[in-house]
Amino acid sequence: MTQKDLDYYLNLNWTLIEGEDLDFEGKPYHYIMIEEIPSFCFCAKTIDKARENYKKQLKLSLMVMLESGETIREPGEVETEPDWENLCP
């Protein structure tokens, strides 16, 4: 089996979730989240800047996930529900 590397993951067609919200001062900002990586969120003042720069943070996030041996759910994979009965006896 071939080991999937950083370049492999960076080139996947991730499911992006884009949105807008207000910061603590009531000023709008834009964000990009990735459905397959629940911990990922990138924020910027404009949606154009968010789209332009989110891959830099994605690269760092993936590097940490790969180094720590985390499972990376790929686009199109169904998220598996934990076996709660065995996790919480």
Buried (B, 14 or more C-beta within 10 A) or exposed (E): EEEEEEEEBEEBEBEBEEEEEEEEEEEEBBBBBBEBBEEBBBBBEEBEBBBEBBBEBBEEBBEEBBEEEEEBBEEEEEEEEEEEEEEEE
